Amino acid sequence: MPIVKTHAKGQIIMPKEIRDKLGIKPGKVLSLKLVGDHVEVKPLPDDPIEFLTGIFADHHPSMAAELLKERKKDNETDEADSV
């Protein structure tokens, strides 16, 4: 486990081995999260929109879409009954 020292402005130098494993290059945006008594550092995606595209593909359809489908089915049933 690498140990680093903080500089006067609170900056640290992240060891190259860690930067390489996480794909951190100059200008990369990182998220810092305080968890109990330590900080978690997480690189953020370069393009958050592209990163999030399709994340709900495996989830159920929206409630509105389900309701519209149900109403259409009810209307078709009502029309068939009135003929």
Steps between C-alpha positions, in 0.01 A plus 500: 500500500663824385529783753498864382551834670268800470640828369426847640175535300377150591616351170635148475689318228324179399752227421538419128408135553158602638443769234577247227265234643214753525574666166560838664674746268562874540170690504293194598206591726482303825229460760599512868271348760552510876423154639536485876862580570634471143452641150400301193635630168311400186577608143193634323420409138630736231152521344234446769213502248657223293591311818137509623346414163324167525540445874127433532480260205457201731235671715125477463326746267370823644176501696350741245575262213343212690188706574464604136533138390236395754259775386544401136422141589190609696381714207541211258304273736222761535479542122481122446225470762289776340501339154 
